[in-house]
Amino acid sequence: MVPFLQDRNFRFSRFIRHLSSALRSILAVTGIATLGFLSSCDLAKLECLDGDISCNDALLGALFAPQKIIAIAGSAGVIWVSRDGGLTYQQITPGDAGTSYSHIKVVSATRILAGGSNGTGPYIIESRSLEANWQAAFNNAGAALLGLVVTDFGDYAGCGANGSTQAEVFYNGPDGNWTITQPAGGLPGSCYIYGGDFYATISGGTFNYKREVDGSYSPSGSAAPGPTIDGVAINGNIAVLVDNANNRVLRSTDGANWTPHAITGASACSDAAFGNGVFAVFCVGSDQFMLSTDGINWNPSSTAPSLALSSVQNISFTDGFFYVMGQDGGGNGTVLQTLDFGSFSTVFSFPTSTATARDELIVPASLIPSN
């Protein structure tokens, strides 16, 4: 190598080693939270340089390894939160002890949103510091909460009904205030995020409503006979809505035009999920998990839901696995994990309760509050 280039490379390498050592010194003084503003990808790029004996790759990996927060909703006024990827759970009664939670979202490293019904109507509660500082975010007279989502912008949105069973949409925007909108007639159905937009459904010929920038809702789908949407699964631009009333799904690639496809041999189908290249639908009436690779052709799984749990409440997909939530034969709130709905393993069980929903979020370790 040319001498002056060799000398320059040596000086640059020495500068990087000194910078690395200085960074570790700062971390030692200020704590891990110093890098709280970095994303998990940035944290993963911190490396030890060859020949730097003060650096330990294994130690850095342990300090900055991504951590998984898991939250599970329960039917008896409780939720469960794990900060160690499901090894241990903390049971929490976050608000009204009479609430039957049906939805839960891990919004960020410090925020959880849970919703259900407390006997008078839709009830939504929010944590500002993961396990503590819970605040009732929304309470409205009416029927049970049928959907709860967090938009790409961080807004909260839900759907349910008022005391007259008229469908209502609940939306919390950037100003932090909830607005209540009533679509034009119909009983309530599920709500969901598709293509970055929020959609709410009602039972009726015109069943799908998209939220516009000005907060209004415009019709974006129709089908006959009038569907009752009770489950949503999305794969990229393919949306599959479960029409509980008519034993079919409605499939779309644009959110506006919907094509019906029968779920032959199944009945009373509701919750849906997509993962590992498969759409999955739970059909309580015929005791089946129905599976499809295209959202068009459906076949039952090899194991019936009743052989997995005595009562199935919900299914979801996260991080490579499907999850089945409900209650086992012993009365325990249980969450099962499966790849194919053929074999199952128990990943959560708690006595005398029912698990109704599950969500998780992976965050950098430096962002997780300590006890």
C-alpha positions as CSV (number, residue, x, y, z in Angstrom):
1,M,0.0,0.0,0.0
2,V,1.1,3.6,-0.7
3,P,2.7,4.9,2.6
4,F,0.6,8.0,3.0
5,L,-2.6,5.9,2.4
6,Q,-1.5,3.3,4.9
7,D,-0.9,6.1,7.5
8,R,-4.3,7.7,6.8
9,N,-6.1,4.4,7.3
10,F,-4.2,3.8,10.5
11,R,-5.2,7.2,11.9
12,F,-8.8,6.8,10.8
13,S,-9.0,3.4,12.5
14,R,-7.5,4.8,15.7
15,F,-10.0,7.7,15.6
16,I,-13.0,5.3,15.3
17,R,-11.7,3.2,18.2
18,H,-11.4,6.3,20.4
19,L,-14.9,7.4,19.4
20,S,-16.2,4.0,20.2
21,S,-14.5,4.1,23.7
22,A,-15.9,7.6,24.3
23,L,-19.4,6.5,23.4
24,R,-19.2,3.6,25.9
25,S,-18.0,6.1,28.6
26,I,-20.9,8.3,28.0
27,L,-23.3,5.3,28.2
28,A,-21.7,4.4,31.5
29,V,-22.4,7.8,33.0
30,T,-25.8,8.7,31.5
31,G,-27.3,5.2,31.3
32,I,-28.8,3.2,28.4
33,A,-31.6,5.7,27.9
34,T,-29.0,8.0,26.2
35,L,-29.7,6.1,23.1
36,G,-33.4,6.1,23.5
37,F,-33.8,8.3,20.4
38,L,-32.2,5.7,18.2
39,S,-34.3,3.1,16.4
40,S,-33.8,-0.6,16.9
41,C,-32.0,-0.8,13.6
42,D,-29.5,1.9,14.7
43,L,-28.9,0.1,17.9
44,A,-28.2,-3.1,16.0
45,K,-25.4,-1.4,14.1
46,L,-23.3,-0.7,17.2
47,E,-20.3,-3.0,16.8
48,C,-17.0,-3.7,18.4
49,L,-13.9,-3.0,16.3
50,D,-11.2,-5.6,15.8
51,G,-8.4,-5.3,18.4
52,D,-10.5,-3.3,20.9
53,I,-10.2,-5.5,23.9
54,S,-12.4,-3.2,26.0
55,C,-15.4,-4.0,23.8
56,N,-17.6,-7.0,24.2
57,D,-19.9,-7.9,21.4
58,A,-22.0,-10.2,23.6
59,L,-22.4,-7.5,26.2
60,L,-23.5,-4.9,23.6
61,G,-25.9,-7.4,22.2
62,A,-27.5,-8.0,25.6
63,L,-27.8,-4.3,26.3
64,F,-29.4,-3.3,23.1
65,A,-31.3,-6.5,22.1
66,P,-34.8,-5.7,21.0
67,Q,-37.4,-6.6,23.7
68,K,-41.0,-7.8,23.0
69,I,-43.9,-6.3,25.0
70,I,-47.0,-8.5,25.0
71,A,-50.5,-7.5,26.2
72,I,-53.5,-9.8,26.6
73,A,-57.0,-8.7,27.2
74,G,-59.3,-10.5,29.7
75,S,-63.0,-10.8,30.3
76,A,-63.1,-10.1,34.0
77,G,-61.8,-6.5,34.2
78,V,-58.2,-7.5,33.9
79,I,-55.4,-7.5,31.3
80,W,-51.9,-9.1,31.4
81,V,-48.7,-7.4,30.4
82,S,-45.3,-9.1,29.7
83,R,-42.1,-7.1,29.3
84,D,-39.9,-10.1,28.7
85,G,-41.4,-11.7,25.6
86,G,-43.9,-13.8,27.4
87,L,-41.7,-15.4,30.1
88,T,-43.7,-13.7,32.9
89,Y,-46.9,-11.7,33.0
90,Q,-48.2,-9.0,35.3
91,Q,-52.0,-9.0,35.9
92,I,-53.5,-5.5,35.9
93,T,-57.0,-4.2,36.7
94,P,-56.5,-1.0,34.8
95,G,-59.9,0.7,35.3
96,D,-63.5,-0.3,35.8
97,A,-63.4,-3.8,37.3
98,G,-66.7,-4.6,35.6
99,T,-65.2,-4.2,32.2
100,S,-65.1,-7.2,29.8
101,Y,-62.2,-6.3,27.5
102,S,-62.4,-7.5,23.9
103,H,-59.6,-5.4,22.3
104,I,-56.0,-4.4,23.2
105,K,-53.2,-2.6,21.4
106,V,-49.6,-2.0,22.4
107,V,-49.2,1.5,21.0
108,S,-45.6,2.2,22.0
109,A,-42.9,1.2,24.5
110,T,-44.9,3.1,27.2
111,R,-48.5,3.1,26.0
112,I,-51.3,0.5,25.9
113,L,-54.9,0.9,24.7
114,A,-57.6,-1.5,25.9
115,G,-61.3,-1.5,25.1
116,G,-64.5,-3.4,25.7
117,S,-67.8,-2.9,27.5
118,N,-68.3,-2.0,31.2
119,G,-72.0,-2.8,31.2
120,T,-73.2,0.6,30.0
121,G,-71.4,0.8,26.7
122,P,-68.1,1.0,24.9
123,Y,-65.2,1.7,27.3
124,I,-61.7,2.5,26.3
125,I,-58.8,3.0,28.8
126,E,-55.2,4.0,28.1
127,S,-51.9,3.6,30.0
128,R,-49.3,6.4,29.8
129,S,-46.5,4.4,31.4
130,L,-47.2,0.8,30.4
131,E,-48.3,-0.8,33.6
132,A,-49.3,2.4,35.5
133,N,-51.1,5.7,35.1
134,W,-54.2,4.4,33.5
135,Q,-56.8,6.9,32.3
136,A,-60.3,6.2,31.1
137,A,-60.1,7.6,27.5
138,F,-63.6,6.9,26.3
139,N,-66.9,5.8,27.9
140,N,-70.2,5.9,26.0
141,A,-73.7,4.6,26.6
142,G,-74.5,2.0,24.0
143,A,-73.6,-1.6,23.0
144,A,-70.3,-3.4,23.1
145,L,-67.2,-2.2,21.4
146,L,-66.8,-4.0,18.1
147,G,-63.4,-2.7,16.9
148,L,-60.4,-0.8,18.1
149,V,-57.4,0.3,16.0
150,V,-54.4,2.6,16.0
151,T,-53.9,4.4,12.7
152,D,-50.6,5.0,11.0
153,F,-50.7,8.5,12.3
154,G,-51.2,7.4,15.9
155,D,-54.9,8.3,16.1
156,Y,-57.2,6.0,18.0
157,A,-60.5,4.8,16.4
158,G,-63.2,2.4,17.4
159,C,-66.6,1.3,16.3
160,G,-69.7,0.1,18.2
161,A,-73.3,1.3,18.7
162,N,-75.5,3.6,20.7
163,G,-78.3,2.7,23.0
164,S,-80.6,2.3,20.0
165,T,-78.1,-0.1,18.3
166,Q,-77.4,2.5,15.6
167,A,-73.8,2.1,14.4
168,E,-71.3,4.7,15.7
169,V,-67.7,5.4,15.0
170,F,-65.4,6.8,17.7
171,Y,-62.3,8.7,16.6
172,N,-59.5,10.4,18.6
173,G,-57.4,12.7,16.4
174,P,-54.4,14.8,16.9
175,D,-56.2,17.2,19.2
176,G,-56.8,14.4,21.7
177,N,-60.6,14.7,21.6
178,W,-63.0,11.9,20.6
179,T,-65.7,12.5,18.0
180,I,-68.7,10.3,17.4
181,T,-70.1,9.8,13.9
182,Q,-73.1,7.8,12.8
183,P,-73.0,6.2,9.4
184,A,-76.2,6.3,7.4
185,G,-78.3,3.5,9.1
186,G,-77.5,-0.1,9.8
187,L,-76.2,-2.2,12.7
188,P,-72.5,-1.9,13.6
189,G,-69.7,-4.2,12.2
190,S,-65.9,-4.3,12.4
191,C,-63.6,-1.4,11.7
192,Y,-60.1,-1.7,10.3
193,I,-57.0,0.0,8.7
194,Y,-56.4,-0.7,5.0
195,G,-53.9,1.1,2.8
196,G,-53.3,3.6,5.6
197,D,-57.0,4.6,5.7
198,F,-59.6,3.9,8.4
199,Y,-62.7,2.0,7.4
200,A,-65.9,1.3,9.4
201,T,-68.6,-1.2,8.4
202,I,-72.3,-1.5,9.0
203,S,-74.8,-4.2,8.1
204,G,-76.5,-3.2,4.9
205,G,-76.2,-3.2,1.1
206,T,-73.8,-0.3,1.4
207,F,-71.7,-1.6,4.2
208,N,-68.2,0.0,4.0
209,Y,-67.3,3.6,4.9
210,K,-63.9,5.2,4.5
211,R,-62.9,8.1,6.7
212,E,-61.8,11.1,4.6
213,V,-59.3,13.8,5.5
214,D,-62.0,16.2,6.7
215,G,-63.4,13.6,9.1
216,S,-66.4,12.6,7.1
217,Y,-67.2,9.0,6.0
218,S,-67.9,8.2,2.4
219,P,-69.4,4.9,1.1
220,S,-66.7,2.7,-0.4
221,G,-68.3,-0.7,-0.9
222,S,-71.6,-2.4,-1.4
223,A,-72.7,-6.0,-1.6
224,A,-76.0,-8.0,-1.6
225,P,-77.4,-9.4,0.5
226,G,-76.4,-6.9,3.1
227,P,-73.4,-8.2,5.0
228,T,-72.5,-8.1,8.6
229,I,-68.8,-7.8,8.9
230,D,-67.4,-9.7,11.9
231,G,-63.7,-10.2,11.0
232,V,-60.9,-8.7,8.9
233,A,-57.7,-10.1,7.5
234,I,-55.4,-8.1,5.2
235,N,-52.4,-9.1,3.1
236,G,-50.9,-6.1,1.3
237,N,-53.6,-4.8,-1.0
238,I,-55.8,-7.8,-0.5
239,A,-58.5,-7.3,2.1
240,V,-60.8,-10.1,3.2
241,L,-63.9,-9.2,5.3
242,V,-65.8,-12.0,7.0
243,D,-69.6,-11.7,6.4
244,N,-71.0,-13.5,9.4
245,A,-74.6,-13.3,8.3
246,N,-74.1,-15.0,4.9
247,N,-71.3,-17.5,5.5
248,R,-68.9,-15.9,3.1
249,V,-66.1,-13.5,2.8
250,L,-65.9,-10.3,0.7
251,R,-62.6,-9.8,-1.0
252,S,-61.1,-6.5,-2.4
253,T,-57.9,-5.2,-3.8
254,D,-58.9,-1.5,-3.8
255,G,-61.2,-1.1,-0.8
256,A,-64.1,0.0,-3.1
257,N,-65.0,-3.1,-5.2
258,W,-65.8,-6.3,-3.3
259,T,-66.4,-9.8,-4.6
260,P,-68.2,-12.4,-2.5
261,H,-66.7,-15.9,-2.0
262,A,-68.6,-18.6,-0.1
263,I,-67.0,-20.4,2.9
264,T,-68.6,-23.7,1.9
265,G,-69.5,-26.0,4.7
266,A,-68.9,-23.4,7.4
267,S,-71.3,-21.3,9.5
268,A,-71.3,-18.4,12.0
269,C,-67.8,-17.3,10.9
270,S,-66.2,-14.3,12.7
271,D,-62.6,-13.6,13.6
272,A,-60.0,-13.6,10.9
273,A,-56.2,-13.2,10.5
274,F,-53.5,-13.5,7.8
275,G,-50.0,-14.8,8.1
276,N,-47.4,-17.2,6.6
277,G,-49.3,-16.9,3.3
278,V,-52.6,-18.1,4.7
279,F,-55.9,-16.4,5.5
280,A,-57.6,-18.0,8.6
281,V,-61.2,-17.6,9.7
282,F,-62.8,-19.0,12.9
283,C,-66.3,-20.4,12.4
284,V,-68.0,-21.2,15.7
285,G,-71.2,-22.5,14.2
286,S,-69.5,-25.4,12.4
287,D,-66.5,-25.7,14.8
288,Q,-63.9,-25.0,12.2
289,F,-60.8,-23.0,11.4
290,M,-61.2,-22.3,7.6
291,L,-58.0,-21.6,5.7
292,S,-57.2,-20.1,2.3
293,T,-54.1,-19.0,0.4
294,D,-56.0,-16.6,-1.8
295,G,-59.1,-15.5,0.2
296,I,-61.2,-17.2,-2.4
297,N,-61.0,-21.0,-1.9
298,W,-61.5,-22.3,1.6
299,N,-60.8,-25.6,3.4
300,P,-61.0,-26.7,7.0
301,S,-57.8,-27.1,9.1
302,S,-56.9,-30.6,10.4
303,T,-57.9,-29.7,14.0
304,A,-61.3,-28.4,15.1
305,P,-61.3,-25.3,17.5
306,S,-63.1,-27.3,20.2
307,L,-60.2,-29.7,20.3
308,A,-57.8,-26.8,20.9
309,L,-59.9,-24.8,23.4
310,S,-63.4,-25.2,24.9
311,S,-64.2,-21.6,24.0
312,V,-62.4,-19.7,21.2
313,Q,-62.8,-15.9,21.4
314,N,-60.4,-14.5,18.9
315,I,-57.5,-15.4,16.5
316,S,-54.6,-13.2,15.4
317,F,-51.2,-13.3,13.7
318,T,-47.9,-11.7,14.9
319,D,-44.2,-12.3,14.3
320,G,-44.5,-15.6,12.5
321,F,-47.3,-17.3,14.5
322,F,-51.1,-17.5,14.7
323,Y,-52.6,-17.1,18.2
324,V,-55.8,-18.6,19.4
325,M,-57.4,-16.9,22.5
326,G,-60.2,-18.2,24.8
327,Q,-60.7,-20.5,27.7
328,D,-59.6,-24.1,28.1
329,G,-61.5,-27.0,29.6
330,G,-60.3,-26.2,33.1
331,G,-61.7,-22.7,33.0
332,N,-58.3,-21.0,32.4
333,G,-57.8,-18.0,30.2
334,T,-55.5,-19.4,27.6
335,V,-53.6,-18.3,24.5
336,L,-52.4,-21.0,22.1
337,Q,-49.7,-20.6,19.4
338,T,-49.8,-22.4,16.1
339,L,-48.2,-22.3,12.7
340,D,-50.9,-24.2,10.7
341,F,-53.9,-24.7,13.0
342,G,-53.0,-28.4,13.1
343,S,-50.9,-28.5,16.3
344,F,-50.9,-26.0,19.2
345,S,-48.8,-25.1,22.1
346,T,-49.9,-23.1,25.2
347,V,-48.0,-19.8,25.6
348,F,-50.3,-18.3,28.3
349,S,-52.7,-19.6,30.9
350,F,-54.3,-17.9,33.9
351,P,-57.0,-19.4,36.2
352,T,-60.7,-18.6,36.1
353,S,-60.8,-16.2,33.3
354,T,-61.0,-15.8,29.5
355,A,-58.4,-14.4,27.2
356,T,-60.1,-12.3,24.5
357,A,-57.4,-10.5,22.5
358,R,-53.6,-10.3,22.2
359,D,-51.1,-7.8,20.8
360,E,-47.3,-7.3,20.9
361,L,-44.6,-4.8,20.0
362,I,-40.9,-5.1,19.7
363,V,-38.9,-2.1,21.1
364,P,-35.2,-1.4,21.8
365,A,-34.3,-2.4,25.4
366,S,-33.2,1.2,26.2
367,L,-36.8,2.4,25.7
368,I,-38.4,0.0,28.2
369,P,-39.0,1.6,31.6
370,S,-37.4,-0.1,34.6
371,N,-39.5,-1.3,37.6
